[in-house]
Amino acid sequence: MFRLARWLALWLAAGVLLLVAIGVAARWHDGPIGPFPGGAMTGDVVRVPVRDWGALLPPNDDFGGRVELQVWPGEPRSITVGYVVRDGRLYVPALLGARKTWPALVTADERVLLRVSGKLYPLRAVRVTDPAELEPLALALGELEPGTRADPDALATWFFRLEPPRETTRRRNLGESAPAAGRSRARPDWCESPSPDLARP
């Protein structure tokens, strides 16, 4: 009995060490490894704004599908998140948003990268606070009872709408053409600029 307990303890310790090793290695990996956050993502940079995300991604109404998202440009951290496409717009949820690190990071610095089929899309993550826009998202995730008003401060899940970068938005408003899609495997230029100081939660 003692020998069995010792072997179980050794196997448990080995499993814990393996998970720690994977977690540490993932920080320098090109994107996340399963549930483990990764480092900076590479891919072909697409600078032309996407007008309808439904043309690139299935609706994913149950949030079951996943995409890769990179946050905190100054010290890149990549994760896998659920998503949903509604009326051509792309949204990602942050379960228990107030307790996780990445929602706080994108709240402080909205610049993110989305990777789809090897392509990188520079975007902004804007938290959804409008009850009318928030209600169908919360209903789809089971966070809200039908007929109940969506209160962003009361929901455990935060929702972010992914929008084009501000420079792209400015060009669109001025009627300027956006630059062609980049074929470089490097990160977009704005990823090199530092993020603001933030006390990590």
KOLPA-208985 format. One record per residue: x, y, z of N, C-alpha, C in turn; residue number from 1; residue in three letters. Coordinates in steps of 0.02 Angstrom, whole numbers, plus 50000, padded with zeros to 5 digits. Atoms other than C-alpha are relative to their C-alpha. Example, Ala and Ser with C-alpha at 12.3 -4.5 7.8 and 13.67 -1.06 7.14 Angstrom:
BEGIN
NODE  neast  nnorth    nup  caeast  canorth   caup  ceast  cnorth    cup  seq  type
NODE  50045   49941  50000   50615    49775  50390  50045   50060  50000    1   ALA
NODE  49958   49941  49997   50684    49947  50357  49961   50055  50037    2   SER
end
This chain:
BEGIN
NODE  neast  nnorth    nup  caeast  canorth   caup  ceast  cnorth    cup  seq  type
NODE  50042   49940  50000   50000    50000  50000  50044   50063  50000    1   MET
NODE  49955   49943  49996   50141    50118  50045  50035   50011  49933    2   PHE
NODE  49966   49995  50065   50231    50078  49881  49954   50030  49947    3   ARG
NODE  50048   49973  50048   50073    50115  49782  49991   50075  50010    4   LEU
NODE  50008   49929  49985   50050    50282  49870  50061   50039  49978    5   ALA
NODE  49938   49966  50021   50232    50326  49835  50001   50009  49925    6   ARG
NODE  50001   49995  50073   50213    50287  49650  49949   50051  49976    7   TRP
NODE  50051   49950  50018   50054    50389  49640  50025   50071  50012    8   LEU
NODE  49973   49934  49985   50141    50535  49723  50052   50021  49949    9   ALA
NODE  49949   49985  50050   50286    50522  49601  49969   50018  49932   10   LEU
NODE  50034   49986  50064   50169    50516  49450  49965   50068  50003   11   TRP
NODE  50033   49935  49992   50072    50665  49518  50051   50057  49995   12   LEU
NODE  49947   49949  50002   50232    50764  49545  50026   50009  49929   13   ALA
NODE  49976   49997  50069   50291    50720  49369  49949   50036  49956   14   ALA
NODE  50052   49967  50039   50124    50776  49297  50000   50076  50012   15   GLY
NODE  49999   49928  49983   50133    50943  49389  50060   50033  49967   16   VAL
NODE  49940   49972  50031   50312    50972  49329  49993   50006  49925   17   LEU
NODE  50011   49998  50073   50260    50931  49150  49956   50059  49982   18   LEU
NODE  50044   49944  50013   50118    51057  49157  50036   50067  50008   19   LEU
NODE  49962   49939  49990   50234    51190  49228  50048   50012  49942   20   VAL
NODE  49953   49994  50055   50362    51155  49092  49965   50023  49936   21   ALA
NODE  50038   49980  50060   50230    51169  48955  49979   50073  50006   22   ILE
NODE  50022   49931  49989   50165    51331  49031  50057   50049  49989   23   GLY
NODE  49942   49956  50008   50340    51407  49036  50021   50002  49926   24   VAL
NODE  49979   50002  50071   50384    51348  48859  49950   50037  49956   25   ALA
NODE  50051   49968  50041   50219    51416  48792  50010   50075  49996   26   ALA
NODE  49991   49928  50000   50269    51594  48838  50043   50024  49943   27   ARG
NODE  49958   49982  50057   50395    51591  48695  49977   49965  49936   28   TRP
NODE  50026   50036  50058   50289    51489  48577  49962   50048  49954   29   HIS
NODE  50038   49960  50049   50211    51560  48418  49926   49987  50009   30   ASP
NODE  50071   50009  49985   50036    51575  48489  49991   49954  50060   31   GLY
NODE  50015   50042  49941   49951    51483  48633  50005   49926  49984   32   PRO
NODE  50001   50073  50006   49967    51297  48663  49941   49975  50041   33   ILE
NODE  50061   50021  49964   49792    51237  48706  49979   50053  50049   34   GLY
NODE  50021   49951  49950   49742    51321  48869  50057   50043  50027   35   PRO
NODE  49942   49963  49974   49919    51387  48900  50013   50062  49957   36   PHE
NODE  49985   49939  50038   49951    51569  48849  50068   49996  49966   37   PRO
NODE  49938   50002  50037   50084    51589  48716  50031   50069  49993   38   GLY
NODE  49966   49937  50011   50200    51725  48655  49974   50034  49937   39   GLY
NODE  50019   49962  50059   50199    51837  48502  49982   49954  49942   40   ALA
NODE  50023   50039  50057   50106    51769  48351  50029   50028  49936   41   MET
NODE  49977   49979  50065   50173    51774  48174  49950   49979  49947   42   THR
NODE  50045   50016  50055   50082    51768  48008  50000   50056  49949   43   GLY
NODE  50007   49949  50051   50037    51868  47854  49953   50054  50026   44   ASP
NODE  50039   49945  49971   49976    52039  47912  49950   50027  49948   45   VAL
NODE  50053   49974  50043   49810    52093  47836  49980   50069  50026   46   VAL
NODE  50014   49932  49978   49790    52282  47845  49935   50027  49971   47   ARG
NODE  50065   49979  50028   49630    52294  47743  49945   49981  50049   48   VAL
NODE  50051   50015  49951   49483    52307  47864  49949   49949  49975   49   PRO
NODE  50051   50050  50016   49360    52162  47867  49932   50031  50012   50   VAL
NODE  50066   49969  49993   49185    52227  47835  49947   49951  50026   51   ARG
NODE  50048   50050  49977   49095    52064  47871  50039   49938  50022   52   ASP
NODE  49963   50057  49973   49176    51936  47986  49966   49934  49984   53   TRP
NODE  50035   50061  50019   49042    51811  47935  50027   49969  49937   54   GLY
NODE  49971   50028  50061   49135    51791  47771  50064   49960  50015   55   ALA
NODE  49939   50035  49981   49289    51727  47865  49989   49947  50053   56   LEU
NODE  50012   50045  49944   49216    51640  48017  49927   49979  50002   57   LEU
NODE  50070   50020  49990   49059    51537  48050  49970   50040  50058   58   PRO
NODE  50032   49959  49947   48930    51623  48164  50019   49980  50071   59   PRO
NODE  49979   50025  49934   48976    51510  48312  49955   50027  50055   60   ASN
NODE  50049   49971  49953   48817    51558  48405  50007   49974  50072   61   ASP
NODE  49993   50029  49933   48859    51443  48552  50069   50015  50031   62   ASP
NODE  49933   49981  49977   49036    51517  48572  50046   49939  50006   63   PHE
NODE  49960   50061  49994   49104    51340  48551  50065   50003  49961   64   GLY
NODE  49938   49993  50039   49231    51385  48417  50049   50046  50034   65   GLY
NODE  49948   49960  49968   49395    51465  48463  50042   50036  49947   66   ARG
NODE  49953   49963  50041   49512    51595  48390  50060   50019  50043   67   VAL
NODE  49940   49980  49964   49687    51653  48437  50003   50076  50003   68   GLU
NODE  49998   49928  49988   49704    51827  48511  50063   50018  50037   69   LEU
NODE  49940   49975  49966   49862    51921  48556  49986   50068  50030   70   GLN
NODE  50012   49937  49964   49855    52060  48685  50066   50028  50025   71   VAL
NODE  49943   49967  49968   49974    52183  48768  50061   50005  49954   72   TRP
NODE  49948   49996  50051   50084    52237  48621  50072   50006  50026   73   PRO
NODE  49933   49991  49974   50233    52289  48727  50031   49937  50027   74   GLY
NODE  49977   50064  49973   50246    52115  48804  49949   49948  49978   75   GLU
NODE  50054   50040  50030   50144    52002  48689  49982   49937  50039   76   PRO
NODE  50028   50058  49966   50033    51871  48767  49942   49976  49957   77   ARG
NODE  50052   50026  50045   49925    51759  48657  49958   49947  50036   78   SER
NODE  50047   50046  49967   49772    51660  48711  49950   49974  49948   79   ILE
NODE  50056   50023  50040   49629    51560  48638  49936   50023  50034   80   THR
NODE  50063   49975  49972   49456    51633  48661  49941   49978  49956   81   VAL
NODE  50060   50012  50039   49279    51595  48607  49981   50062  49962   82   GLY
NODE  50021   49942  50039   49193    51709  48485  49929   49989  49973   83   TYR
NODE  50064   50004  50034   49029    51748  48400  49998   50056  49948   84   VAL
NODE  50009   49950  50053   48987    51840  48238  49926   50018  49997   85   VAL
NODE  50069   49976  50004   48829    51947  48239  49997   50062  49956   86   ARG
NODE  50008   49944  50048   48777    52060  48096  50067   50022  49972   87   ASP
NODE  49935   49985  50030   48952    52048  48025  50053   50021  50050   88   GLY
NODE  49953   49978  49949   49033    52104  48188  50026   49940  50040   89   ARG
NODE  49967   50053  49964   49154    51997  48287  50006   50018  50074   90   LEU
NODE  49997   49989  49928   49140    51980  48477  50036   49942  50034   91   TYR
NODE  49968   50052  49960   49243    51885  48605  49980   50010  50073   92   VAL
NODE  50018   49995  49929   49190    51846  48785  50060   49988  50046   93   PRO
NODE  49950   50014  49948   49297    51849  48941  49962   49976  50061   94   ALA
NODE  50035   50028  49942   49222    51731  49069  50034   50023  50064   95   LEU
NODE  49973   49972  49937   49243    51801  49245  50049   50056  49984   96   LEU
NODE  49956   49948  50025   49314    51955  49162  50036   50040  50052   97   GLY
NODE  49969   49959  49948   49350    52050  49323  50057   49963  50035   98   ALA
NODE  49949   50039  49965   49461    51908  49386  50057   49977  49956   99   ARG
NODE  49948   50023  50046   49565    51873  49232  50048   50057  49982  100   LYS
NODE  49949   49951  50017   49723    51959  49172  49987   50033  49933  101   THR
NODE  50002   49971  50067   49690    51981  48986  49946   50053  49992  102   TRP
NODE  50048   49945  50007   49528    52084  49002  50027   50066  50029  103   PRO
NODE  49970   49939  49972   49622    52207  49114  50052   50028  49953  104   ALA
NODE  49948   49977  50046   49763    52215  48987  49969   50036  49940  105   LEU
NODE  50029   49967  50059   49650    52256  48838  49959   50061  50020  106   VAL
NODE  50034   49939  49977   49554    52381  48944  50051   50057  50005  107   THR
NODE  49948   49950  49995   49719    52472  48973  50031   50016  49932  108   ALA
NODE  49972   49991  50068   49782    52448  48793  49958   49958  49953  109   ASP
NODE  50050   50034  50040   49647    52404  48667  50028   49965  49938  110   GLU
NODE  49971   50030  50060   49768    52350  48529  50009   49924  50007  111   ARG
NODE  49995   50073  50000   49755    52164  48490  50016   49975  49930  112   VAL
NODE  49991   50034  50063   49799    52042  48353  49956   49938  50000  113   LEU
NODE  50040   50061  50009   49681    51908  48290  50033   49958  49946  114   LEU
NODE  49971   50043  50051   49750    51758  48197  49947   49951  49976  115   ARG
NODE  50049   50044  50032   49635    51667  48076  50033   49971  49937  116   VAL
NODE  49971   50035  50058   49702    51536  47953  50069   50027  49982  117   SER
NODE  49931   49978  50011   49880    51598  47975  50008   50073  49985  118   GLY
NODE  49997   49928  50014   49837    51780  47944  49987   50040  50064  119   LYS
NODE  50005   49956  49941   49855    51920  48072  49959   50062  49982  120   LEU
NODE  50043   49941  50010   49723    52055  48088  50010   50047  50059  121   TYR
NODE  49994   49950  49946   49772    52210  48190  49931   50030  50014  122   PRO
NODE  50067   49977  49981   49616    52261  48286  50003   50037  50066  123   LEU
NODE  50010   49971  49934   49550    52351  48439  49946   49960  50036  124   ARG
NODE  50050   50035  49960   49457    52263  48579  49963   50052  50042  125   ALA
NODE  50041   49949  49966   49317    52377  48638  49946   49964  50042  126   VAL
NODE  50049   50034  49956   49215    52321  48788  49929   50024  49984  127   ARG
NODE  50070   49985  50015   49028    52313  48754  49965   50019  50065  128   VAL
NODE  50036   49978  49941   48929    52414  48881  49929   50022  49985  129   THR
NODE  50068   49981  50019   48773    52461  48783  49953   49941  50012  130   ASP
NODE  50045   50056  49984   48631    52353  48855  49967   49969  49939  131   PRO
NODE  50033   50026  50059   48547    52337  48685  50047   49955  49959  132   ALA
NODE  49951   50041  50036   48706    52269  48605  50022   49940  50042  133   GLU
NODE  49977   50052  49955   48751    52166  48757  49949   49944  50010  134   LEU
NODE  50053   50049  49984   48584    52077  48780  50003   49936  49958  135   GLU
NODE  49997   50062  50038   48592    51953  48633  50063   49959  50013  136   PRO
NODE  49938   50035  49984   48772    51910  48677  49994   49962  50065  137   LEU
NODE  50008   50031  49934   48732    51875  48859  49948   49943  49997  138   ALA
NODE  50050   50053  50007   48578    51774  48810  50030   49939  49967  139   LEU
NODE  49970   50056  50036   48678    51667  48689  50047   49960  50045  140   ALA
NODE  49954   50034  49954   48803    51626  48827  49966   49975  50063  141   LEU
NODE  50036   50022  49941   48668    51592  48956  50013   50042  50061  142   GLY
NODE  49984   49955  49944   48721    51740  49063  49940   50043  50020  143   GLU
NODE  50056   49955  49989   48551    51823  49056  49935   49963  49988  144   LEU
NODE  50066   50028  50009   48370    51771  49076  49961   50041  49949  145   GLU
NODE  50040   49962  50049   48251    51817  48933  49957   50052  50034  146   PRO
NODE  50040   49947  49972   48166    51982  48967  50035   50041  50053  147   GLY
NODE  49961   49964  49949   48302    52040  49087  50046   50050  49966  148   THR
NODE  49956   49949  50028   48397    52201  49053  50073   49982  50012  149   ARG
NODE  49929   50016  49994   48582    52174  49020  50038   50058  50033  150   ALA
NODE  49960   49950  49963   48688    52268  49148  50073   49978  49998  151   ASP
NODE  49930   50021  50006   48875    52261  49106  50035   49993  50068  152   PRO
NODE  49969   50004  49934   48921    52289  49289  49977   49939  50040  153   ASP
NODE  50027   50056  49963   48814    52143  49346  50019   49932  49969  154   ALA
NODE  49982   50062  50034   48873    52014  49218  50071   49978  50018  155   LEU
NODE  49933   50027  49985   49018    51900  49264  50043   49998  49937  156   ALA
NODE  49964   50003  50063   49066    51888  49080  50003   50069  49968  157   THR
NODE  49991   49938  50038   49138    52038  48989  50001   49982  49926  158   TRP
NODE  50000   50011  50072   49111    52052  48802  50038   50057  49966  159   PHE
NODE  49962   49950  50038   49229    52140  48682  49983   49995  49926  160   PHE
NODE  50011   49996  50072   49192    52197  48505  50067   50016  49967  161   ARG
NODE  49937   49989  50033   49341    52184  48389  49990   50045  49939  162   LEU
NODE  50009   49949  50051   49356    52337  48278  50067   50015  49966  163   GLU
NODE  49938   49982  50034   49483    52403  48151  50041   50049  50042  164   PRO
NODE  49957   49952  49963   49633    52502  48218  49977   50071  49986  165   PRO
NODE  50021   49930  50007   49607    52688  48241  50026   50031  49935  166   ARG
NODE  49972   49972  50061   49721    52731  48095  49959   49977  49939  167   GLU
NODE  50041   50025  50054   49617    52620  47980  49933   50036  49999  168   THR
NODE  50064   49965  49995   49458    52702  48044  50007   50072  49974  169   THR
NODE  49989   49932  50023   49533    52874  48011  50004   50003  49925  170   ARG
NODE  49995   50001  50073   49577    52827  47832  49931   49991  49968  171   ARG
NODE  50067   50012  50028   49401    52762  47804  49958   50063  50002  172   ARG
NODE  50038   49938  49993   49325    52924  47868  50022   50054  49950  173   ASN
NODE  49973   49950  50045   49440    53027  47757  49996   49977  49927  174   LEU
NODE  50006   50026  50068   49408    52917  47605  50066   49977  49971  175   GLY
NODE  49936   50023  50025   49590    52861  47595  50000   49924  49994  176   GLU
NODE  49995   50072  50009   49636    52688  47536  50047   49971  50052  177   SER
NODE  49958   50033  49951   49709    52565  47660  50059   49967  49964  178   ALA
NODE  49944   50033  50031   49881    52489  47626  49984   49928  49985  179   PRO
NODE  50012   50070  50019   49888    52319  47545  50019   49954  50057  180   ALA
NODE  49986   50050  49949   49895    52163  47650  50075   49986  50001  181   ALA
NODE  49929   50013  49994   50070    52135  47717  50014   49925  49993  182   GLY
NODE  49982   50070  50008   50157    51973  47670  50057   49981  50047  183   ARG
NODE  49946   50015  49954   50291    51987  47803  49975   49957  50057  184   SER
NODE  50017   50042  49943   50294    51859  47942  50010   50038  50065  185   ARG
NODE  49989   49960  49939   50338    51998  48064  49935   50026  50027  186   ALA
NODE  50059   49970  49969   50217    52080  48183  49988   50069  49971  187   ARG
NODE  50014   49932  50023   50129    52242  48134  50041   50051  50039  188   PRO
NODE  49958   49949  49969   50222    52403  48172  49979   50019  50070  189   ASP
NODE  50022   49975  49936   50113    52453  48317  50015   49952  50057  190   TRP
NODE  49984   50048  49947   50160    52293  48410  50067   50016  50033  191   CYS
NODE  49934   49985  49971   50333    52365  48439  49996   50057  50051  192   GLU
NODE  50006   49945  49952   50269    52515  48538  49979   49975  50068  193   SER
NODE  50014   50025  49932   50260    52496  48727  49927   50011  50021  194   PRO
NODE  50066   49993  49971   50098    52471  48821  50006   50043  50063  195   SER
NODE  49996   49959  49939   50055    52586  48967  50014   49956  50061  196   PRO
NODE  49988   50037  49938   50109    52537  49142  49934   49977  50030  197   ASP
NODE  50060   50028  49970   49984    52426  49228  50019   49952  50054  198   LEU
NODE  49989   50048  49946   49983    52337  49394  49961   49938  49981  199   ALA
NODE  50033   50061  50021   49946    52160  49339  49958   49972  50057  200   ARG
NODE  50042   50031  49947   49800    52079  49433  50025   49931  50017  201   PRO
end
